[in-house]
Amino acid sequence: MSRKLYVFIVTSLLIFILAACNKNELNGNSSAEHWNSLDRNQKHIQVATELEELRSSGFTIIVEEYYFIDQLDAYYNDNPSGNLSIHKAIRKIGNSTGTIQVSN
């Protein structure tokens, strides 16, 4: 009986954690804190991954990854408590600057 209770409690706790918290809440960092904690290589990998997802969804990227890294550095340095996800920030930058375009 105690094993079943233990499994139930652990399962319930895990479900609560997964349902109630997003990734940043689990580690206590805002998107800005997460971005600013990455080194240049880690930032490049994250941006390259996001841009590749956009390309595979039919978008054209007309600048290199380093453009977005510099823009994200500036954005998150100006907004150190910013909670705009890196995923959304890249799209916002691309839309506002015309560097991410729908392919024809």
MARNUTI-209032 format. One record per residue: residue number from 1; x, y, z of N, C-alpha, C, CB in turn; residue in three letters. Coordinates in Angstrom, 1 decimal, padded with zeros to 4 digits, always signed. Glycine has a CB too. Layout:
// MARNUTI-209032
resi, n_east, n_north, n_up, ca_east, ca_north, ca_up, c_east, c_north, c_up, cb_east, cb_north, cb_up, resn
NUM, X, Y, Z, X, Y, Z, X, Y, Z, X, Y, Z, Ala $
...
//
This chain:
// MARNUTI-209032
resi, n_east, n_north, n_up, ca_east, ca_north, ca_up, c_east, c_north, c_up, cb_east, cb_north, cb_up, resn
1, +000.8, -001.2, +000.0, +000.0, +000.0, +000.0, +000.9, +001.3, +000.0, -000.9, +000.0, +001.2, Met $
2, +001.9, +001.3, +000.7, +002.8, +002.5, +000.8, +003.5, +002.8, -000.5, +003.8, +002.3, +001.9, Ser $
3, +003.8, +001.7, -001.3, +004.4, +001.9, -002.6, +003.5, +002.6, -003.5, +004.9, +000.6, -003.2, Arg $
4, +002.2, +002.2, -003.5, +001.2, +002.8, -004.4, +001.0, +004.2, -004.0, -000.1, +002.0, -004.3, Lys $
5, +001.0, +004.5, -002.8, +000.8, +005.9, -002.3, +002.0, +006.8, -002.7, +000.7, +006.0, -000.8, Leu $
6, +003.2, +006.2, -002.6, +004.4, +006.9, -003.0, +004.4, +007.2, -004.5, +005.7, +006.1, -002.7, Tyr $
7, +004.0, +006.2, -005.3, +004.0, +006.4, -006.8, +002.9, +007.5, -007.1, +003.6, +005.1, -007.5, Val $
8, +001.8, +007.4, -006.5, +000.7, +008.4, -006.7, +001.2, +009.8, -006.4, -000.5, +008.1, -005.9, Phe $
9, +001.9, +010.0, -005.2, +002.3, +011.3, -004.8, +003.4, +011.8, -005.8, +002.9, +011.2, -003.4, Ile $
10, +004.3, +011.0, -006.2, +005.4, +011.4, -007.1, +004.8, +011.8, -008.5, +006.5, +010.3, -007.2, Val $
11, +003.9, +010.9, -008.9, +003.3, +011.2, -010.2, +002.5, +012.5, -010.2, +002.3, +010.0, -010.6, Thr $
12, +001.7, +012.7, -009.1, +000.9, +013.9, -009.0, +001.8, +015.1, -008.9, +000.1, +013.9, -007.7, Ser $
13, +002.9, +015.1, -008.2, +003.9, +016.2, -008.1, +004.5, +016.5, -009.5, +005.0, +015.8, -007.1, Leu $
14, +004.9, +015.5, -010.2, +005.5, +015.7, -011.5, +004.5, +016.3, -012.5, +006.0, +014.4, -012.1, Leu $
15, +003.2, +015.9, -012.5, +002.2, +016.4, -013.3, +002.0, +017.9, -013.0, +000.9, +015.6, -013.2, Ile $
16, +001.9, +018.2, -011.7, +001.8, +019.6, -011.3, +002.9, +020.5, -011.7, +001.7, +019.7, -009.7, Phe $
17, +004.1, +020.0, -011.6, +005.3, +020.8, -012.0, +005.2, +021.0, -013.5, +006.6, +020.1, -011.6, Ile $
18, +005.0, +020.0, -014.3, +005.0, +020.1, -015.7, +003.8, +021.0, -016.2, +004.9, +018.8, -016.4, Leu $
19, +002.7, +020.9, -015.6, +001.5, +021.7, -016.0, +001.6, +023.1, -015.5, +000.3, +021.0, -015.5, Ala $
20, +002.1, +023.4, -014.4, +002.1, +024.7, -013.8, +003.3, +025.6, -014.1, +002.0, +024.6, -012.3, Ala $
21, +004.3, +025.0, -014.6, +005.5, +025.8, -014.8, +006.0, +025.7, -016.2, +006.7, +025.3, -013.9, Cys $
22, +006.5, +026.9, -016.7, +007.1, +026.8, -018.0, +008.6, +026.6, -017.8, +006.9, +028.1, -018.9, Asn $
23, +009.4, +026.5, -018.8, +010.8, +026.2, -018.7, +011.5, +027.2, -017.9, +011.4, +026.1, -020.1, Lys $
24, +011.3, +028.5, -018.1, +012.0, +029.5, -017.4, +011.6, +029.5, -015.9, +011.7, +030.9, -018.0, Asn $
25, +010.4, +029.2, -015.6, +010.0, +029.2, -014.2, +010.7, +028.0, -013.4, +008.5, +029.0, -014.0, Glu $
26, +010.9, +026.9, -014.2, +011.6, +025.8, -013.5, +013.0, +026.1, -013.1, +011.6, +024.6, -014.5, Leu $
27, +013.7, +026.9, -013.9, +015.1, +027.2, -013.5, +015.2, +028.6, -012.9, +016.0, +027.1, -014.7, Asn $
28, +014.1, +029.4, -012.8, +014.1, +030.7, -012.2, +014.6, +031.8, -013.0, +014.9, +030.6, -010.9, Gly $
29, +014.9, +031.6, -014.3, +015.5, +032.6, -015.1, +014.5, +033.2, -016.0, +016.7, +032.1, -015.9, Asn $
30, +014.6, +034.5, -016.3, +013.8, +035.1, -017.3, +014.5, +034.8, -018.7, +013.7, +036.7, -017.1, Ser $
31, +013.9, +035.1, -019.8, +014.5, +034.9, -021.1, +015.8, +035.7, -021.2, +013.5, +035.2, -022.2, Ser $
32, +015.8, +036.9, -020.7, +017.0, +037.8, -020.7, +018.1, +037.2, -019.9, +016.6, +039.2, -020.2, Ala $
33, +017.8, +036.7, -018.7, +018.8, +036.1, -017.9, +019.4, +034.8, -018.6, +018.3, +035.7, -016.5, Glu $
34, +018.5, +034.1, -019.2, +019.0, +032.9, -019.9, +019.9, +033.3, -021.0, +017.8, +032.0, -020.4, His $
35, +019.4, +034.2, -021.9, +020.2, +034.6, -023.0, +021.6, +035.2, -022.6, +019.5, +035.7, -023.8, Trp $
36, +021.6, +036.0, -021.6, +022.8, +036.7, -021.1, +023.8, +035.7, -020.5, +022.5, +037.8, -020.2, Asn $
37, +023.3, +034.5, -020.1, +024.1, +033.5, -019.4, +024.9, +032.6, -020.5, +023.3, +032.6, -018.5, Ser $
38, +024.4, +032.7, -021.7, +025.0, +031.9, -022.8, +026.3, +032.5, -023.3, +024.0, +031.7, -023.9, Leu $
39, +027.2, +031.6, -023.7, +028.4, +032.2, -024.4, +028.1, +032.3, -025.9, +029.6, +031.2, -024.2, Asp $
40, +029.0, +032.9, -026.6, +028.7, +033.3, -028.0, +028.4, +032.0, -028.9, +030.0, +034.0, -028.7, Arg $
41, +029.1, +030.9, -028.6, +028.9, +029.7, -029.4, +027.5, +029.1, -029.1, +029.9, +028.6, -029.0, Asn $
42, +027.1, +029.1, -027.8, +025.7, +028.7, -027.4, +024.6, +029.5, -028.0, +025.6, +028.6, -025.9, Gln $
43, +024.9, +030.9, -028.1, +023.9, +031.8, -028.7, +023.8, +031.4, -030.2, +024.4, +033.2, -028.5, Lys $
44, +024.9, +031.2, -030.8, +024.9, +030.9, -032.3, +024.1, +029.6, -032.5, +026.4, +030.7, -032.8, His $
45, +024.3, +028.6, -031.7, +023.6, +027.3, -031.9, +022.1, +027.6, -031.7, +024.1, +026.3, -030.9, Ile $
46, +021.7, +028.3, -030.7, +020.3, +028.5, -030.5, +019.7, +029.3, -031.6, +020.1, +029.3, -029.1, Gln $
47, +020.3, +030.4, -032.1, +019.8, +031.2, -033.2, +019.8, +030.4, -034.5, +020.6, +032.5, -033.4, Val $
48, +020.8, +029.6, -034.7, +020.9, +028.8, -036.0, +019.7, +027.8, -036.0, +022.2, +028.1, -036.1, Ala $
49, +019.4, +027.2, -034.8, +018.3, +026.2, -034.7, +017.0, +026.9, -035.0, +018.3, +025.6, -033.3, Thr $
50, +016.8, +028.0, -034.4, +015.5, +028.8, -034.6, +015.4, +029.2, -036.1, +015.5, +030.1, -033.7, Glu $
51, +016.4, +029.7, -036.7, +016.4, +030.1, -038.1, +016.2, +028.9, -039.0, +017.6, +030.8, -038.5, Leu $
52, +016.7, +027.8, -038.7, +016.5, +026.6, -039.5, +015.1, +026.1, -039.5, +017.5, +025.4, -039.1, Glu $
53, +014.5, +026.2, -038.3, +013.0, +025.9, -038.2, +012.2, +026.8, -039.1, +012.6, +026.0, -036.7, Glu $
54, +012.6, +028.1, -039.1, +011.8, +029.1, -039.9, +012.0, +028.7, -041.4, +012.3, +030.5, -039.7, Leu $
55, +013.3, +028.4, -041.8, +013.5, +028.0, -043.2, +012.7, +026.8, -043.6, +015.0, +027.7, -043.4, Arg $
56, +012.6, +025.8, -042.7, +011.9, +024.6, -043.0, +010.4, +024.9, -043.1, +012.2, +023.5, -042.0, Ser $
57, +010.0, +026.0, -042.5, +008.5, +026.4, -042.5, +008.2, +027.3, -043.7, +008.1, +027.0, -041.2, Ser $
58, +009.2, +027.5, -044.6, +008.9, +028.3, -045.8, +009.3, +029.7, -045.7, +007.5, +028.2, -046.1, Gly $
59, +010.1, +030.1, -044.7, +010.6, +031.5, -044.7, +012.0, +031.6, -045.2, +010.5, +032.0, -043.2, Phe $
60, +012.3, +032.8, -045.7, +013.7, +033.1, -046.2, +014.3, +034.1, -045.2, +013.6, +033.8, -047.6, Thr $
61, +015.5, +033.8, -044.8, +016.3, +034.6, -043.9, +017.4, +035.3, -044.7, +016.9, +033.7, -042.7, Ile $
62, +017.4, +036.6, -044.7, +018.3, +037.3, -045.6, +019.6, +037.9, -044.9, +017.6, +038.4, -046.3, Ile $
63, +019.8, +037.5, -043.7, +021.0, +037.9, -043.0, +021.6, +036.6, -042.3, +020.7, +039.0, -041.9, Val $
64, +022.8, +036.8, -041.8, +023.4, +035.7, -041.1, +023.0, +035.6, -039.6, +025.0, +035.8, -041.1, Glu $
65, +023.3, +034.5, -039.0, +022.9, +034.3, -037.6, +023.4, +035.4, -036.7, +023.4, +032.9, -037.1, Glu $
66, +024.6, +035.9, -037.0, +025.3, +036.8, -036.1, +024.5, +038.1, -036.0, +026.7, +037.1, -036.6, Tyr $
67, +023.8, +038.5, -037.0, +022.9, +039.6, -037.0, +021.9, +039.5, -035.9, +022.2, +039.9, -038.4, Tyr $
68, +021.2, +038.3, -035.8, +020.2, +038.1, -034.8, +020.9, +038.0, -033.4, +019.5, +036.8, -035.0, Phe $
69, +022.1, +037.5, -033.3, +022.8, +037.4, -032.0, +023.0, +038.8, -031.5, +024.1, +036.6, -032.1, Ile $
70, +023.5, +039.7, -032.4, +023.8, +041.1, -032.0, +022.5, +041.8, -031.6, +024.5, +041.9, -033.1, Asp $
71, +021.4, +041.6, -032.3, +020.1, +042.2, -032.0, +019.6, +041.7, -030.7, +019.1, +042.0, -033.2, Gln $
72, +019.7, +040.4, -030.5, +019.2, +039.8, -029.2, +020.0, +040.3, -028.0, +019.2, +038.3, -029.3, Leu $
73, +021.4, +040.4, -028.2, +022.2, +041.0, -027.2, +021.8, +042.4, -026.8, +023.7, +041.0, -027.6, Asp $
74, +021.5, +043.2, -027.8, +021.1, +044.6, -027.5, +019.7, +044.6, -026.9, +021.0, +045.4, -028.9, Ala $
75, +018.8, +043.8, -027.3, +017.4, +043.7, -026.8, +017.5, +043.3, -025.3, +016.5, +042.8, -027.6, Tyr $
76, +018.1, +042.2, -025.0, +018.1, +041.6, -023.7, +019.0, +042.5, -022.7, +018.6, +040.2, -023.7, Tyr $
77, +020.0, +043.2, -023.2, +020.8, +044.1, -022.4, +020.0, +045.3, -022.0, +022.1, +044.5, -023.1, Asn $
78, +019.1, +045.8, -023.0, +018.2, +046.9, -022.7, +017.1, +046.5, -021.8, +017.8, +047.5, -024.0, Asp $
79, +016.7, +045.3, -021.8, +015.5, +044.7, -021.1, +016.0, +043.6, -020.2, +014.4, +044.3, -022.0, Asn $
80, +016.8, +043.8, -019.2, +017.4, +042.7, -018.4, +016.4, +041.8, -017.7, +018.3, +043.2, -017.4, Pro $
81, +015.2, +042.3, -017.5, +014.2, +041.4, -016.9, +013.2, +040.9, -018.0, +013.4, +042.1, -015.8, Ser $
82, +013.5, +041.1, -019.2, +012.6, +040.7, -020.3, +012.2, +039.3, -020.3, +013.2, +041.1, -021.6, Gly $
83, +010.9, +039.1, -020.5, +010.4, +037.7, -020.6, +009.9, +037.3, -021.9, +009.2, +037.6, -019.6, Asn $
84, +010.2, +038.1, -023.0, +009.9, +037.7, -024.3, +010.8, +036.6, -024.7, +010.0, +038.9, -025.3, Leu $
85, +010.3, +035.4, -025.1, +011.1, +034.3, -025.3, +012.0, +034.5, -026.5, +010.2, +033.0, -025.6, Ser $
86, +013.1, +033.8, -026.5, +014.1, +034.0, -027.6, +013.4, +033.6, -028.9, +015.3, +033.1, -027.4, Ile $
87, +012.6, +032.6, -028.9, +011.9, +032.2, -030.1, +011.0, +033.4, -030.7, +010.9, +031.0, -029.8, His $
88, +010.3, +034.0, -029.8, +009.4, +035.2, -030.2, +010.3, +036.4, -030.5, +008.4, +035.5, -029.1, Lys $
89, +011.3, +036.6, -029.8, +012.2, +037.8, -030.1, +012.8, +037.7, -031.5, +013.3, +037.9, -029.0, Ala $
90, +013.3, +036.5, -031.9, +013.8, +036.4, -033.2, +012.8, +036.7, -034.3, +014.4, +034.9, -033.4, Ile $
91, +011.6, +036.2, -034.1, +010.5, +036.5, -035.1, +010.2, +038.0, -035.1, +009.3, +035.7, -034.8, Arg $
92, +010.1, +038.6, -033.9, +009.8, +040.0, -033.8, +010.9, +040.9, -034.5, +009.7, +040.5, -032.3, Lys $
93, +012.2, +040.5, -034.3, +013.3, +041.2, -034.9, +013.2, +041.1, -036.4, +014.6, +040.7, -034.4, Ile $
94, +013.0, +039.8, -036.9, +012.9, +039.5, -038.3, +011.7, +040.3, -039.0, +012.7, +038.1, -038.5, Gly $
95, +010.6, +040.3, -038.3, +009.4, +041.0, -038.9, +009.6, +042.5, -039.0, +008.2, +040.7, -038.1, Asn $
96, +010.2, +043.1, -037.9, +010.3, +044.5, -037.8, +011.4, +045.0, -038.7, +010.6, +045.0, -036.4, Ser $
97, +012.4, +044.2, -039.0, +013.6, +044.6, -039.9, +013.5, +044.1, -041.3, +014.9, +044.2, -039.3, Thr $
98, +012.5, +043.2, -041.6, +012.4, +042.7, -042.9, +013.4, +041.6, -043.2, +012.4, +043.8, -043.9, Gly $
99, +014.1, +041.1, -042.2, +015.1, +040.1, -042.5, +014.6, +038.7, -042.5, +016.2, +040.2, -041.4, Thr $
100, +013.4, +038.5, -042.1, +012.7, +037.2, -042.2, +011.5, +037.5, -043.2, +012.2, +036.6, -040.8, Ile $
101, +011.5, +036.7, -044.3, +010.4, +037.0, -045.3, +009.8, +035.7, -045.7, +011.0, +037.7, -046.5, Gln $
102, +008.5, +035.7, -046.1, +007.8, +034.6, -046.6, +008.4, +034.2, -048.0, +006.3, +034.8, -046.6, Val $
103, +008.8, +033.0, -048.2, +009.3, +032.5, -049.5, +008.2, +032.5, -050.5, +010.0, +031.2, -049.4, Ser $
104, +008.5, +032.8, -051.7, +007.5, +032.7, -052.8, +007.5, +031.3, -053.4, +007.8, +033.7, -053.9, Asn $
//
